[in-house]
Amino acid sequence: MLLWTSLRELLTLCAGTAIQSRLGVLGLMLLFLLAAAVRAHHHALAAWVAFVLFILLAAQA
């Protein structure tokens, strides 16, 4: 249980750092909104935020 939690938090930290380096503060805020929506079980909001993040990252590439 502890291993799973620490692995998930490490992955979140790595994803946050990568997105912040590509999109700045806006990307970090979108990632935070995505995590909050998933934890609150708002799947429609999580899907829209993930879609916007994907579009922004694809536009940067």
Helices and strands as residue ranges (DSSP letters): H 2-23, H 25-39, H 43-60
